[in-house]
């Protein structure tokens, strides 16, 4: 599998499609107007999906469609119809969470690869083997697995394995969170996560506050250091999270992960440039990055309680403020410049 590693990038709108394709993605994943686990992304109508597929295929990039929410009985026919039309448009794969939907799609479209979403919570070799028996072509493993667990699964299964390599993490098990439903009345497993884990909380012990802040908000994952080991394990696809992110985010993250996948495959020394790490931090970070669950040791840096959203990077201190003009004077700790992105 070493010579055919797929870099899979998110695309929440057409600008993100162009950003991913032009920065080295082998494939992109998009959502339709319904049944997507990122319902608040722009997503695509079937007419727009055709344009996306044509744009990507001309440039030899595959398109995966996420129909990865749980499906109600009265929605089943509509979900099948969306899959049918996507198949006719030339979609390369469909990502699903619902086992019932997966079963029908596999029998109805035998030539169309159906992928098990991370929302299926497949986290063991037994789970992967069950997915193979069902007829699924790829499993997106739950994000709570360590590198040794991923390695064990890859080496004992011939099913394609996809893992998340960069982006936001959930504090709960993939596909098993009911927190949003209980707190916000919106189901994460129906694509409407209320981001309850990003809210501020107080930790009490015997009615005494012993900690407070964003106590359930994980730092984003950055997996650059794990690329060599994951490739050697046999991972088929590296997935970047971020269908709600900007085109600049998609472009930067795709470009950098393309660089390091290619670097390792070139057999040149695998060394990570700190500038690339800084670029990743600048486009989005929640108090720096963490290794997520990839290390087998407990991750004591998983949560950043001070801030739950993007905080940028430190560039200097304000030394003077002119309240009349609204001007500030900065003592810079780093160089600054205006960066522009162009997509065609």
C-alpha positions in Angstrom: 0.0 0.0 0.0 3.0 2.3 0.4 3.0 3.5 -3.2 -0.7 4.4 -3.3 -1.5 6.5 -0.3 -4.6 8.7 -0.7 -4.8 12.2 0.7 -8.5 12.9 1.3 -9.4 16.5 1.9 -12.7 18.1 3.0 -14.8 20.4 0.8 -17.8 22.2 2.4 -18.3 24.5 -0.7 -16.9 24.9 -4.2 -14.1 27.2 -3.1 -12.9 24.5 -0.8 -13.2 21.9 -3.7 -10.8 24.1 -5.7 -8.5 24.6 -2.8 -8.2 20.9 -2.1 -7.7 19.9 -5.7 -5.2 22.5 -6.5 -3.1 21.8 -3.4 -2.6 18.1 -4.0 -5.6 16.1 -2.8 -6.0 12.7 -4.3 -9.7 12.7 -3.3 -12.2 15.1 -1.7 -15.2 14.3 0.4 -18.4 16.4 0.2 -21.9 16.4 1.6 -25.2 16.5 -0.1 -28.0 18.8 0.9 -29.4 16.0 3.2 -28.0 13.2 5.4 -24.6 14.7 5.9 -22.9 14.6 9.3 -22.0 18.3 8.7 -25.4 19.6 8.1 -24.3 23.2 8.7 -21.7 23.1 6.0 -22.8 24.7 2.7 -23.0 21.2 1.1 -24.1 20.6 -2.4 -27.3 20.1 -4.4 -27.3 17.3 -7.0 -26.8 19.9 -9.7 -23.8 21.3 -7.9 -22.5 17.8 -7.1 -22.3 17.1 -10.8 -20.2 20.3 -11.3 -17.9 19.2 -8.4 -17.5 15.7 -9.9 -16.7 17.0 -13.3 -14.2 19.6 -12.0 -12.4 16.9 -9.9 -12.4 14.1 -12.4 -10.9 16.3 -15.2 -8.0 16.7 -12.7 -7.8 13.0 -11.8 -9.2 13.6 -8.3 -11.9 11.3 -6.8 -15.0 12.5 -5.0 -16.5 10.7 -2.0 -20.1 11.6 -0.9 -20.9 11.6 2.8 -24.4 10.2 3.5 -23.2 9.5 7.0 -26.0 10.2 9.4 -28.5 7.8 10.9 -31.5 7.5 8.6 -35.2 7.4 9.8 -37.6 4.9 8.2 -39.5 7.7 6.4 -36.2 9.1 4.9 -34.9 5.8 3.5 -36.2 6.1 0.0 -34.9 9.7 -0.3 -31.4 8.6 0.8 -31.4 5.8 -1.7 -32.5 8.2 -4.4 -29.7 10.6 -3.6 -27.2 7.8 -3.7 -28.6 6.6 -7.0 -28.3 10.0 -8.6 -24.8 10.5 -7.3 -23.9 7.1 -8.7 -25.2 8.1 -12.1 -23.2 11.3 -11.9 -20.0 9.3 -11.4 -19.4 9.5 -7.6 -16.4 7.4 -6.6 -17.5 6.3 -3.2 -20.3 6.9 -0.6 -19.5 7.2 3.1 -22.2 5.9 5.4 -23.0 5.5 9.1 -26.3 3.7 8.9 -25.9 -0.1 8.6 -29.3 -0.5 7.0 -28.5 2.1 4.4 -25.1 0.5 3.8 -26.7 -2.9 3.2 -29.1 -1.6 0.6 -26.5 0.5 -1.2 -24.1 -2.5 -1.4 -26.8 -4.7 -3.0 -28.2 -2.0 -5.2 -24.9 -0.6 -6.6 -22.4 -3.5 -6.5 -19.8 -1.6 -8.4 -19.9 1.5 -6.2 -17.5 1.4 -3.2 -19.3 2.0 0.1 -17.2 3.2 3.0 -17.9 2.8 6.7 -17.9 6.3 8.3 -16.0 6.9 11.5 -19.5 7.4 12.9 -19.9 3.6 12.7 -17.4 3.4 15.6 -15.4 0.6 14.1 -12.5 0.3 16.4 -11.5 -3.4 16.5 -10.3 -6.1 14.0 -13.5 -7.9 14.6 -15.4 -4.8 13.5 -13.4 -4.4 10.4 -13.9 -8.1 9.5 -17.6 -7.7 10.0 -17.6 -4.7 7.7 -15.8 -6.8 5.0 -18.4 -9.5 5.3 -21.1 -6.9 4.8 -19.5 -5.8 1.6 -17.9 -2.5 2.6 -14.8 -1.6 0.7 -13.2 0.7 3.3 -13.4 1.5 7.0 -12.7 4.9 8.4 -11.5 3.9 11.8 -12.8 5.5 15.0 -10.5 8.4 16.0 -9.9 7.0 19.4 -7.4 4.3 18.3 -3.7 4.4 19.0 -1.0 3.7 16.4 -0.3 0.2 17.7 -4.1 -0.6 17.4 -4.2 0.8 13.9 -1.1 -1.1 13.0 -2.6 -4.4 14.3 -5.9 -3.9 12.3 -4.0 -3.0 9.1 -1.7 -6.0 9.3 -4.5 -8.4 9.9 -7.0 -7.2 7.4 -7.0 -6.7 3.6 -9.8 -4.1 3.7 -8.8 -0.5 2.9 -8.2 1.5 6.1 -8.7 5.2 6.4 -7.6 7.3 9.4 -8.0 11.0 10.4 -4.6 12.7 10.2 -5.5 16.3 11.0 -8.3 18.4 12.4 -10.9 18.6 15.2 -11.5 15.8 17.6 -14.6 14.8 19.5 -14.4 14.4 23.3 -16.7 11.4 22.9 -16.3 8.1 21.0 -16.8 8.6 17.3 -20.5 8.2 16.4 -21.6 7.6 20.0 -22.1 11.1 21.4 -25.5 11.9 22.8 -24.4 15.0 24.7 -25.6 17.4 21.9 -29.0 15.8 21.9 -29.3 16.0 25.7 -28.0 19.6 26.1 -28.9 21.2 22.8 -31.8 19.1 21.5 -29.8 18.5 18.3 -28.4 15.1 17.4 -24.7 14.9 16.4 -25.6 11.5 14.8 -28.1 13.4 12.6 -25.5 16.0 11.4 -26.6 18.7 13.8 -24.0 18.7 16.6 -24.5 21.6 19.0 -20.8 21.5 19.9 -21.7 21.0 23.6 -18.1 20.0 24.3 -17.0 23.5 23.3 -18.9 25.2 26.0 -17.5 26.5 29.4 -18.0 24.3 32.4 -17.2 24.2 36.1 -15.8 21.1 37.8 -17.2 20.6 41.3 -16.0 18.5 44.2 -18.3 18.5 47.2 -20.0 21.6 45.9 -16.6 23.4 45.6 -15.4 24.6 42.2 -12.0 23.0 41.7 -11.6 23.9 38.0 -13.3 25.8 35.2 -13.0 26.7 31.6 -13.5 24.7 28.4 -12.9 21.5 30.2 -14.3 19.2 27.4 -12.8 20.9 24.4 -10.0 18.9 22.7 -7.1 20.4 20.9 -7.1 19.6 17.2 -5.0 16.7 15.9 -1.8 17.2 14.0 -0.4 13.9 12.7 2.6 14.9 10.7 5.0 12.9 13.0 2.9 9.8 12.5 2.8 9.7 8.7 5.8 7.3 8.3 4.5 4.8 10.9 1.0 4.9 9.5 2.1 4.4 5.9 4.3 1.4 7.0 1.3 0.0 8.9 -0.7 -0.1 5.7 -3.1 2.8 6.0 -4.7 3.5 2.6 -6.0 7.0 3.1 -5.2 10.0 5.3 -8.3 12.1 6.0 -8.2 15.8 6.9 -11.2 17.0 9.0 -12.8 20.3 8.1 -15.9 20.5 6.0 -16.8 23.6 8.0 -13.4 25.2 7.5 -12.3 28.0 5.1 -10.7 27.5 1.7 -7.5 28.9 3.1 -7.5 26.2 5.8 -8.2 23.5 3.2 -5.5 24.8 0.9 -2.8 25.1 3.6 -3.5 21.7 5.3 -3.7 19.8 2.1 -0.5 21.4 0.7 1.5 20.5 3.8 0.2 17.0 4.2 0.8 16.4 0.4 4.4 17.6 1.0 5.1 15.2 3.8 3.4 12.1 2.3 5.5 12.7 -0.8 8.6 13.3 1.3 8.3 10.0 3.0 7.6 8.1 -0.2 10.7 9.7 -1.8 12.9 7.9 0.8 14.6 11.3 1.6 15.2 12.1 5.3 11.8 12.7 6.9 12.3 16.0 8.7 9.4 18.4 9.6 10.0 22.0 8.9 8.9 24.2 11.8 7.6 26.8 9.3 5.1 24.2 8.1 3.9 23.6 11.6 3.5 27.3 12.1 1.5 27.6 8.9 -0.8 24.9 10.2 -1.2 26.7 13.5 -1.9 30.0 11.8 -4.9 28.7 9.7 -6.5 27.0 12.8 -5.5 25.9 16.2 -7.1 25.6 19.6 -4.2 26.3 21.9 -1.6 24.4 19.8 -2.1 20.8 18.5 -2.0 17.4 20.1 -1.3 13.9 19.0 -4.9 13.0 19.7 -5.1 9.3 20.6 -2.3 8.1 18.3 0.2 7.7 21.1 -0.4 4.6 23.2 0.3 6.6 26.4 -2.5 8.7 27.8 -2.7 12.2 26.2 -2.4 14.7 29.0 -2.5 17.6 26.4 -5.8 16.5 24.8 -7.9 19.4 26.2 -7.2 23.1 26.1 -9.4 24.7 28.7 -8.5 28.4 28.0 -10.1 28.8 24.6 -12.4 26.7 22.5 -11.9 28.1 19.0 -9.2 29.4 16.7 -6.6 31.5 18.5 -4.1 32.1 15.8 -0.4 32.4 16.7 1.6 34.8 18.9 3.3 37.6 16.8 4.0 40.3 19.4 2.8 42.7 22.0 0.8 45.9 21.8 3.1 48.7 23.0 0.9 51.7 22.3 -2.7 52.4 21.5 -4.1 55.7 20.0 -7.8 55.9 21.1 -8.5 58.9 18.8 -7.3 57.2 15.6 -7.9 53.6 16.7 -4.2 52.8 15.8 -2.0 50.4 17.7 1.8 50.0 17.8 3.1 46.4 17.8 6.4 45.1 18.9 6.6 42.2 16.5 8.1 38.8 17.5 7.8 37.5 13.9 7.4 38.8 10.4 3.9 39.5 9.0 2.6 39.6 5.5 -0.6 39.6 3.5 -1.2 36.1 2.0 -3.5 35.7 -0.9 -5.0 32.4 -2.3 -6.0 32.0 -5.9 -8.2 29.1 -7.2 -9.1 28.5 -10.8 
